[in-house]
Amino acid sequence: MATEVRVPTLGESVTEATVATWFKKPGDTVAQDEMLCELETDKVTVEVPAPAAGTLGEIVASEGETVGVDALLATIAAAGGGITAAAPAAKPAAAASSGASVDIMVPALGESVTEAAIATWFKQVGDTVAQDEMLCELETDKVSVEVPAPAAGVLARIDAAEGATVNAGGQLGVISTDGAAVAAPAAAPAAATAAAAPTGSGRDVEDAPSAKKLMAEKGIDLAAVQGSGKDGRIMKEDVLKAAIAPAAAPAAAPRAPVAAEDAAREERVKMTRLRQTIAKRLKDAQNTAAMLTTYNEVDMTEVMALRNAFKDEFEKKHGARLGFMSFFTKACIHALQEVPEVNAEIDGTDIVYKNFVHMGIAAGTPQGLVVPVIRNADQMSFAEIEKAIAEKGKRARDGKLSMAEMQGGTFTISNGGVYGSLMSSPILNPPQSGILGMHKIQDRPMVINGEIKIRPMMYLALSYDHRIVDGKGAVTFLVRVKDALEDPRRLLMDL
């Protein structure tokens, strides 16, 4: 019995796509969920996985053809009795060992996350492992995921070496539960794959048909386009980026010659997926928003006095330390209610006003900057905010945050003061329209009622999207935050 391979849903208002690349040929054995082909729409590239294991039969839609949603792409013949061993991700392979081995699978990675990179293997082939002992660490665009051993035994095989990309539900390796002889590490196939990759200027990767057509139309040289697709494949969006890039940019690309003694002291490390995502999002924010920053300073005398007076009693009653972040969170919530555009976002030609505050609290971790979100912070007490900040901060440092915990924020607070920053201009966290930067508290001479006094002062910075927030609104917001912090009683009186 044959299984049909059809075009998946392509997204809202997208009705057709171009078959860009077939990764398999008729007659090839395929495992369930193994990628068969790649489709290309006007905006995105869609990979089509195998709906079942078996042998790829007839390919109905060839490369370059345009297909509609749910159109037939190919057929898969059911696997025969001798084919199961060729599908490493299939569960029957484990059953064939009569319970003597257990597959190590990629766990759920979070909503909309389909792949991860192998960051570190903590065990080597032949090592004895206990059940639930950590075997390896996966890295997605946002979080790190530790993979525990599903059973006690000996690590018999590693199917994905460090640096490899794996799909959700894919197989990572095998644990032998009866002490059977172990297989050779699977790092060799990865090395062989790398060796087979095209080197030098020769490329055996087929670029997307729409990309080749666009390069021909615009007269763009192939060497001027950096491919972002599989194996460096050039996609349509890559050609569009090259078309709008400044003409002088290619000349600046080559690195300056490096002396041999300097090269010997360099260390080249591949950017983590998290760092790549951070870099892309920050640059996108600069390219998209009309970002501007306004500054003010706040006298922290009253907040510090209030904190010192009640911190011990607060911690005893609520089990949480009273810090400055809850004061700043409350002050920002108060200001957002008066200047709602700072808590809004742009969606096309619409402005979406949020009648709630999901507060993002930027946190530095060994892996990079993450922004866990405290949902409905406007409905929380000081104690609830402090507990939430402490809990999210710990999970962030441990790499335990889920994707859902870092999505949906409406405004962000970033505290560079913990690192000693005196003043900075924070970058927006899209699609948010505002972010408050806190800084170091420093004693400075201030004129108070005609007298010079030493006061603990902090510079505040509000970066905002000028497309939606006017200068008056930004300044008003910052002044309201300043007023609330310099006289915290105003928060209680809603003034």
Secondary structure, 3 states (H helix, E strand, C coil): CEEEEECCCCCCCCCEEEEEEECCCCCCEECCCCEEEEEECCCCEEEEECCCCEEEEEECCCCCCEEECCCEEEEEEECCCCCHHHCCCCCHHHHCCCCCEEEEECCCCCCCCCEEEEEEECCCCCCEECCCCEEEEEECCCCEEEEECCCCEEEEEECCCCCCEEECCCEEEEEECCCCCCCCCCHHHHHHHHHHCCCCCCCCCCCCHHHHHHHHHHCCCHHHCCCCCHHHCCCHHHHHHHHHCCCCHHHHCCCCCCCHHHHHCCCCCCCCHHHHHHHHHHHHHHHHCCEEEEEEEEECHHHHHHHHHHHHHHHHHHCCCCCCHHHHHHHHHHHHHHCHHHHEEEECCEEEECCCCCEEECEEECCEEECCEECCHHHCCHHHHHHHHHHHHHHHHCCCCCHHHHCCCCEEEEEHHHHCCCCCCCCCCCCCCEEEEECCCEEEEEEECCEEEEEEEEEEEEEEECCCCCHHHHHHHHHHHHHHHHCCHHHHHCC
